[in-house]
């Protein structure tokens, strides 16, 4: 029971946070914590292949951007139901993950990093060239996704939708890494040659994990598009992939809570440092170096 104490306390705090924030006149932070939860979902998705699969990818921003653009483009054509556009965003990211993963996973090491980066940059330049969808200026989402009787224009309602999705995803994520599939994936991370010799379909396991990760990032992108009410090609840029990678590293490789901890720490520090200096990247970089050299486990 003790192992569930802190997760339950955190869940309780997240549930009551909007009421506390509004009572203290800090309603802005409801939107801020919602953003943390969205990026926690994205970082946890990357953690599946990075922390538990040992696959260092630098192109996962492509799936995030594809999910976001799918929502905005479908809204332009009159489709705004979350029950349609959010699964469509996940499907778009899944298809792209399946195609690029099938090619990328035939490589290893630095070659895998570079080919995932190349695919993401290809997607980035494709969206820059699509002038009908805003090009490099991006697109605004003039109508948020409709979710039955839930008003997503309400910060509090949207916050609880994102919280519910994150909790549900995290439970599924925990089940996956605890399953036989998850144990096999972690075995591949430790010694791929031995797992192959034992008869495990290494390539197929890695591809399934890659597609699952991309699918969840597509959902995070759909939520982010509604949160920002705007999308731009910068969502697909390699720097966005690097941000997600850093979140997982700071949270701790191979830890279940890596995505949430890393996203929370990075975004809170970013917000705090912005109030003190325009050069907030520098102290954030120093922090990352300290984590890498002093706390390699996160």
C-alpha positions as a Markdown table, in Angstrom:
| # | Residue | x | y | z |
|---|---|---|---|---|
| 1 | Unk | 0.0 | 0.0 | 0.0 |
| 2 | Unk | 2.9 | 2.3 | 0.7 |
| 3 | Unk | 4.1 | 2.2 | -2.9 |
| 4 | Unk | 0.7 | 3.8 | -3.9 |
| 5 | Unk | 0.8 | 6.6 | -1.3 |
| 6 | Unk | 2.7 | 9.2 | -3.3 |
| 7 | Unk | 0.9 | 8.5 | -6.6 |
| 8 | Unk | -2.5 | 8.8 | -4.8 |
| 9 | Unk | -1.4 | 12.0 | -3.1 |
| 10 | Unk | -0.2 | 13.5 | -6.4 |
| 11 | Unk | -3.5 | 12.5 | -8.1 |
| 12 | Unk | -5.5 | 14.1 | -5.3 |
| 13 | Unk | -3.4 | 17.3 | -5.6 |
| 14 | Unk | -4.0 | 17.5 | -9.3 |
| 15 | Unk | -7.7 | 16.9 | -8.9 |
| 16 | Unk | -8.1 | 19.8 | -6.4 |
| 17 | Unk | -5.6 | 22.1 | -8.0 |
| 18 | Unk | -8.1 | 24.1 | -10.2 |
| 19 | Unk | -10.3 | 24.9 | -7.2 |
| 20 | Unk | -7.3 | 26.0 | -5.1 |
| 21 | Unk | -5.9 | 28.1 | -8.0 |
| 22 | Unk | -9.2 | 29.9 | -8.6 |
| 23 | Unk | -9.7 | 30.5 | -4.9 |
| 24 | Unk | -6.3 | 32.2 | -4.8 |
| 25 | Unk | -6.8 | 34.2 | -7.9 |
| 26 | Unk | -4.2 | 32.1 | -9.8 |
| 27 | Unk | -6.5 | 30.9 | -12.7 |
| 28 | Unk | -3.6 | 31.3 | -15.2 |
| 29 | Unk | -1.8 | 28.3 | -13.7 |
| 30 | Unk | -4.7 | 26.0 | -14.5 |
| 31 | Unk | -3.7 | 26.4 | -18.2 |
| 32 | Unk | 0.0 | 26.1 | -17.3 |
| 33 | Unk | -0.5 | 22.8 | -15.4 |
| 34 | Unk | -2.6 | 21.5 | -18.3 |
| 35 | Unk | 0.3 | 22.2 | -20.6 |
| 36 | Unk | 2.6 | 20.3 | -18.3 |
| 37 | Unk | 0.2 | 17.3 | -18.4 |
| 38 | Unk | 0.2 | 17.4 | -22.2 |
| 39 | Unk | 4.0 | 17.4 | -22.4 |
| 40 | Unk | 4.1 | 14.7 | -19.7 |
| 41 | Unk | 2.0 | 12.6 | -22.0 |
| 42 | Unk | 4.3 | 13.3 | -24.9 |
| 43 | Unk | 7.5 | 12.6 | -22.8 |
| 44 | Unk | 6.1 | 9.4 | -21.3 |
| 45 | Unk | 5.3 | 8.2 | -24.9 |
| 46 | Unk | 9.0 | 8.8 | -25.8 |
| 47 | Unk | 10.1 | 7.1 | -22.6 |
| 48 | Unk | 8.5 | 3.9 | -23.8 |
| 49 | Unk | 11.1 | 3.5 | -26.5 |
| 50 | Unk | 14.0 | 5.5 | -25.0 |
| 51 | Unk | 13.9 | 4.5 | -21.3 |
| 52 | Unk | 12.5 | 1.0 | -21.7 |
| 53 | Unk | 13.5 | 0.1 | -25.3 |
| 54 | Unk | 16.9 | 1.8 | -25.5 |
| 55 | Unk | 16.1 | 3.4 | -28.8 |
| 56 | Unk | 17.5 | 7.0 | -28.9 |
| 57 | Unk | 15.2 | 8.8 | -31.4 |
| 58 | Unk | 15.5 | 12.4 | -32.4 |
| 59 | Unk | 12.4 | 12.7 | -34.5 |
| 60 | Unk | 9.4 | 12.2 | -32.3 |
| 61 | Unk | 8.3 | 15.8 | -32.7 |
| 62 | Unk | 7.0 | 14.7 | -36.1 |
| 63 | Unk | 4.3 | 12.6 | -34.5 |
| 64 | Unk | 3.4 | 15.5 | -32.1 |
| 65 | Unk | 3.1 | 17.9 | -35.0 |
| 66 | Unk | 1.2 | 15.5 | -37.2 |
| 67 | Unk | -1.4 | 15.0 | -34.5 |
| 68 | Unk | -1.7 | 18.8 | -34.0 |
| 69 | Unk | -2.0 | 19.5 | -37.7 |
| 70 | Unk | -4.6 | 16.8 | -38.2 |
| 71 | Unk | -6.9 | 18.5 | -35.7 |
| 72 | Unk | -6.5 | 21.9 | -37.3 |
| 73 | Unk | -6.8 | 20.7 | -40.9 |
| 74 | Unk | -9.9 | 18.7 | -40.2 |
| 75 | Unk | -11.4 | 21.6 | -38.4 |
| 76 | Unk | -10.9 | 23.7 | -41.6 |
| 77 | Unk | -13.1 | 21.1 | -43.4 |
| 78 | Unk | -15.8 | 21.2 | -40.7 |
| 79 | Unk | -14.8 | 18.2 | -38.6 |
| 80 | Unk | -14.6 | 19.2 | -35.0 |
| 81 | Unk | -15.8 | 16.2 | -33.0 |
| 82 | Unk | -13.1 | 15.0 | -30.7 |
| 83 | Unk | -14.4 | 11.4 | -31.1 |
| 84 | Unk | -13.4 | 11.8 | -34.8 |
| 85 | Unk | -10.5 | 14.1 | -35.0 |
| 86 | Unk | -8.5 | 12.9 | -32.0 |
| 87 | Unk | -8.5 | 9.2 | -33.2 |
| 88 | Unk | -7.7 | 10.6 | -36.7 |
| 89 | Unk | -4.7 | 12.4 | -35.2 |
| 90 | Unk | -3.5 | 9.2 | -33.5 |
| 91 | Unk | -4.0 | 7.3 | -36.7 |
| 92 | Unk | -2.0 | 9.8 | -38.8 |
| 93 | Unk | 0.9 | 9.6 | -36.3 |
| 94 | Unk | 0.6 | 5.8 | -36.1 |
| 95 | Unk | 0.8 | 5.4 | -39.9 |
| 96 | Unk | 3.8 | 7.8 | -40.1 |
| 97 | Unk | 5.5 | 5.9 | -37.2 |
| 98 | Unk | 4.9 | 2.6 | -38.9 |
| 99 | Unk | 6.4 | 3.7 | -42.2 |
| 100 | Unk | 9.4 | 5.5 | -40.8 |
| 101 | Unk | 9.9 | 3.0 | -38.0 |
| 102 | Unk | 10.0 | 0.1 | -40.5 |
| 103 | Unk | 12.9 | 1.8 | -42.2 |
| 104 | Unk | 14.7 | 3.4 | -39.2 |
| 105 | Unk | 14.7 | 0.2 | -37.1 |
| 106 | Unk | 16.9 | -1.5 | -39.6 |
| 107 | Unk | 19.7 | 0.7 | -38.4 |
| 108 | Unk | 21.3 | 1.1 | -35.0 |
| 109 | Unk | 23.2 | 3.6 | -32.8 |
| 110 | Unk | 24.0 | 7.0 | -34.3 |
| 111 | Unk | 22.5 | 5.9 | -37.7 |
| 112 | Unk | 19.1 | 5.3 | -36.0 |
| 113 | Unk | 19.3 | 8.8 | -34.4 |
| 114 | Unk | 20.2 | 10.5 | -37.7 |
| 115 | Unk | 17.5 | 8.7 | -39.8 |
| 116 | Unk | 14.8 | 9.5 | -37.3 |
| 117 | Unk | 16.0 | 13.1 | -37.3 |
| 118 | Unk | 16.0 | 13.1 | -41.1 |
| 119 | Unk | 12.4 | 11.9 | -41.3 |
| 120 | Unk | 11.2 | 14.5 | -38.8 |
| 121 | Unk | 12.9 | 17.3 | -40.7 |
| 122 | Unk | 11.4 | 16.0 | -44.0 |
| 123 | Unk | 7.9 | 16.4 | -42.4 |
| 124 | Unk | 8.9 | 19.8 | -41.0 |
| 125 | Unk | 9.8 | 21.1 | -44.5 |
| 126 | Unk | 6.7 | 19.5 | -46.0 |
| 127 | Unk | 4.5 | 21.6 | -43.7 |
| 128 | Unk | 6.5 | 24.7 | -44.3 |
| 129 | Unk | 5.9 | 24.3 | -48.0 |
| 130 | Unk | 2.1 | 23.8 | -47.7 |
| 131 | Unk | 1.0 | 27.4 | -48.1 |
| 132 | Unk | -2.7 | 26.4 | -48.1 |
| 133 | Unk | -2.2 | 25.3 | -44.5 |
| 134 | Unk | -0.3 | 28.4 | -43.3 |
| 135 | Unk | 3.2 | 27.4 | -44.4 |
| 136 | Unk | 5.8 | 28.6 | -41.9 |
| 137 | Unk | 3.3 | 31.1 | -40.4 |
| 138 | Unk | 1.2 | 28.2 | -39.0 |
| 139 | Unk | -2.6 | 28.0 | -38.6 |
| 140 | Unk | -5.0 | 29.0 | -36.0 |
| 141 | Unk | -7.7 | 26.7 | -34.6 |
| 142 | Unk | -10.8 | 28.8 | -34.6 |
| 143 | Unk | -13.1 | 26.1 | -33.2 |
| 144 | Unk | -12.0 | 23.7 | -30.4 |
| 145 | Unk | -12.8 | 20.1 | -30.7 |
| 146 | Unk | -16.3 | 19.2 | -29.3 |
| 147 | Unk | -16.4 | 16.5 | -26.7 |
| 148 | Unk | -20.1 | 15.7 | -26.1 |
| 149 | Unk | -21.3 | 18.0 | -23.3 |
| 150 | Unk | -17.9 | 19.0 | -22.1 |
| 151 | Unk | -17.0 | 22.6 | -22.7 |
| 152 | Unk | -13.4 | 22.7 | -23.8 |
| 153 | Unk | -13.5 | 26.5 | -23.8 |
| 154 | Unk | -13.6 | 26.3 | -20.1 |
| 155 | Unk | -10.1 | 26.1 | -18.6 |
| 156 | Unk | -11.2 | 23.9 | -15.8 |
| 157 | Unk | -13.3 | 21.5 | -17.9 |
| 158 | Unk | -10.4 | 21.1 | -20.4 |
| 159 | Unk | -8.0 | 20.6 | -17.6 |
| 160 | Unk | -9.9 | 17.6 | -16.3 |
| 161 | Unk | -10.2 | 16.1 | -19.7 |
| 162 | Unk | -6.4 | 16.3 | -20.1 |
| 163 | Unk | -5.9 | 15.0 | -16.6 |
| 164 | Unk | -8.2 | 12.0 | -17.2 |
| 165 | Unk | -6.5 | 11.2 | -20.5 |
| 166 | Unk | -3.0 | 11.4 | -18.9 |
| 167 | Unk | -4.1 | 9.1 | -16.0 |
| 168 | Unk | -5.7 | 6.6 | -18.4 |
| 169 | Unk | -2.6 | 6.6 | -20.6 |
| 170 | Unk | -0.2 | 6.3 | -17.7 |
| 171 | Unk | -2.1 | 3.2 | -16.4 |
| 172 | Unk | -2.0 | 1.6 | -19.9 |
| 173 | Unk | 1.7 | 2.6 | -20.1 |
| 174 | Unk | 2.4 | 0.9 | -16.8 |
| 175 | Unk | 0.5 | -2.2 | -17.8 |
| 176 | Unk | 2.5 | -2.4 | -21.1 |
| 177 | Unk | 5.9 | -2.2 | -19.5 |
| 178 | Unk | 4.9 | -4.7 | -16.8 |
| 179 | Unk | 3.6 | -7.2 | -19.4 |
| 180 | Unk | 5.6 | -9.9 | -21.2 |
| 181 | Unk | 5.9 | -7.5 | -24.1 |
| 182 | Unk | 7.4 | -4.8 | -21.8 |
| 183 | Unk | 9.8 | -7.2 | -20.2 |
| 184 | Unk | 10.9 | -8.4 | -23.7 |
| 185 | Unk | 11.4 | -4.8 | -24.7 |
| 186 | Unk | 13.6 | -4.1 | -21.7 |
| 187 | Unk | 15.5 | -7.3 | -22.4 |
| 188 | Unk | 16.2 | -6.0 | -25.9 |
| 189 | Unk | 17.5 | -2.8 | -24.4 |
| 190 | Unk | 19.9 | -4.7 | -22.2 |
| 191 | Unk | 21.2 | -7.2 | -24.8 |
| 192 | Unk | 19.5 | -7.3 | -28.2 |
| 193 | Unk | 21.7 | -10.1 | -29.5 |
| 194 | Unk | 20.9 | -12.4 | -26.6 |
| 195 | Unk | 17.1 | -11.8 | -27.0 |
| 196 | Unk | 17.4 | -12.6 | -30.7 |
| 197 | Unk | 19.3 | -15.8 | -29.9 |
| 198 | Unk | 16.5 | -16.8 | -27.5 |
| 199 | Unk | 14.0 | -16.6 | -30.3 |
| 200 | Unk | 12.3 | -13.3 | -29.6 |
| 201 | Unk | 11.2 | -11.3 | -32.7 |
| 202 | Unk | 13.3 | -8.3 | -31.9 |
| 203 | Unk | 12.5 | -6.2 | -34.9 |
| 204 | Unk | 8.8 | -6.7 | -34.6 |
| 205 | Unk | 8.8 | -5.9 | -30.8 |
| 206 | Unk | 10.8 | -2.7 | -31.4 |
| 207 | Unk | 8.5 | -1.7 | -34.3 |
| 208 | Unk | 5.3 | -2.2 | -32.2 |
| 209 | Unk | 6.8 | -0.1 | -29.4 |
| 210 | Unk | 7.8 | 2.6 | -31.9 |
| 211 | Unk | 4.3 | 2.7 | -33.3 |
| 212 | Unk | 2.6 | 2.8 | -29.9 |
| 213 | Unk | 4.9 | 5.6 | -28.9 |
| 214 | Unk | 4.1 | 7.6 | -32.1 |
| 215 | Unk | 0.4 | 7.0 | -31.6 |
| 216 | Unk | 0.3 | 8.4 | -28.1 |
| 217 | Unk | 2.3 | 11.4 | -29.3 |
| 218 | Unk | -0.3 | 12.0 | -31.9 |
| 219 | Unk | -2.9 | 12.2 | -29.2 |
| 220 | Unk | -0.6 | 14.7 | -27.3 |
| 221 | Unk | -0.4 | 16.7 | -30.4 |
| 222 | Unk | -4.2 | 16.8 | -30.7 |
| 223 | Unk | -4.5 | 18.1 | -27.1 |
| 224 | Unk | -1.7 | 20.6 | -27.7 |
| 225 | Unk | -3.4 | 22.0 | -30.7 |
| 226 | Unk | -6.6 | 22.6 | -28.7 |
| 227 | Unk | -4.5 | 24.0 | -25.8 |
| 228 | Unk | -2.6 | 26.5 | -28.0 |
| 229 | Unk | -5.4 | 27.1 | -30.5 |
| 230 | Unk | -2.6 | 27.3 | -33.0 |
| 231 | Unk | -0.1 | 25.1 | -34.8 |
| 232 | Unk | 3.1 | 25.8 | -36.7 |
| 233 | Unk | 5.9 | 23.8 | -38.3 |
| 234 | Unk | 8.0 | 24.5 | -35.2 |
| 235 | Unk | 6.1 | 21.7 | -33.5 |
| 236 | Unk | 7.9 | 19.3 | -35.9 |
| 237 | Unk | 11.4 | 20.8 | -35.6 |
| 238 | Unk | 14.2 | 18.8 | -34.2 |
| 239 | Unk | 14.5 | 21.2 | -31.3 |
| 240 | Unk | 11.1 | 20.0 | -30.1 |
| 241 | Unk | 12.3 | 16.4 | -30.3 |
| 242 | Unk | 15.4 | 17.5 | -28.3 |
| 243 | Unk | 13.1 | 19.1 | -25.6 |
| 244 | Unk | 11.2 | 15.8 | -25.2 |
| 245 | Unk | 14.5 | 13.9 | -25.1 |
| 246 | Unk | 15.8 | 16.1 | -22.3 |
| 247 | Unk | 12.5 | 15.7 | -20.3 |
| 248 | Unk | 13.0 | 12.0 | -20.3 |
| 249 | Unk | 16.7 | 12.2 | -19.4 |
| 250 | Unk | 16.0 | 14.6 | -16.6 |
| 251 | Unk | 13.1 | 12.5 | -15.3 |
| 252 | Unk | 15.3 | 9.3 | -15.4 |
| 253 | Unk | 15.8 | 6.7 | -18.0 |
| 254 | Unk | 13.9 | 3.5 | -17.3 |
| 255 | Unk | 11.6 | 5.2 | -14.7 |
| 256 | Unk | 7.9 | 5.1 | -15.0 |
| 257 | Unk | 7.5 | 8.6 | -13.8 |
| 258 | Unk | 10.3 | 10.0 | -16.0 |
| 259 | Unk | 8.0 | 11.8 | -18.5 |
| 260 | Unk | 5.9 | 13.5 | -15.8 |
| 261 | Unk | 8.8 | 14.4 | -13.6 |
| 262 | Unk | 10.9 | 15.7 | -16.5 |
| 263 | Unk | 8.1 | 17.7 | -18.1 |
| 264 | Unk | 7.1 | 19.2 | -14.8 |
| 265 | Unk | 10.7 | 20.2 | -13.8 |
| 266 | Unk | 11.6 | 21.6 | -17.3 |
| 267 | Unk | 8.5 | 23.6 | -17.8 |
| 268 | Unk | 8.4 | 25.0 | -14.2 |
| 269 | Unk | 12.0 | 26.0 | -14.4 |
| 270 | Unk | 11.5 | 27.5 | -17.8 |
| 271 | Unk | 8.5 | 29.6 | -16.5 |
| 272 | Unk | 10.4 | 30.6 | -13.4 |
| 273 | Unk | 13.6 | 31.6 | -15.3 |
| 274 | Unk | 11.7 | 33.6 | -17.9 |
| 275 | Unk | 10.7 | 35.9 | -15.1 |
| 276 | Unk | 14.3 | 36.6 | -14.3 |
| 277 | Unk | 16.2 | 36.7 | -17.5 |
| 278 | Unk | 15.7 | 36.6 | -21.3 |
| 279 | Unk | 18.7 | 34.2 | -21.4 |
| 280 | Unk | 16.9 | 31.5 | -19.6 |
| 281 | Unk | 18.3 | 28.8 | -21.8 |
| 282 | Unk | 21.8 | 29.2 | -20.2 |
| 283 | Unk | 20.8 | 28.2 | -16.6 |
| 284 | Unk | 18.6 | 25.5 | -18.0 |
| 285 | Unk | 21.6 | 24.1 | -19.9 |
| 286 | Unk | 23.7 | 24.2 | -16.8 |
| 287 | Unk | 21.0 | 22.2 | -15.0 |
| 288 | Unk | 21.0 | 19.6 | -17.7 |
| 289 | Unk | 24.8 | 19.2 | -17.5 |
| 290 | Unk | 24.5 | 18.8 | -13.7 |
| 291 | Unk | 21.9 | 16.0 | -14.2 |
| 292 | Unk | 23.9 | 14.2 | -16.8 |
| 293 | Unk | 27.2 | 14.3 | -14.8 |
| 294 | Unk | 25.8 | 14.0 | -11.2 |
| 295 | Unk | 22.4 | 12.2 | -11.6 |
| 296 | Unk | 22.6 | 10.0 | -14.7 |
| 297 | Unk | 19.6 | 8.1 | -13.4 |
| 298 | Unk | 17.5 | 11.2 | -13.5 |
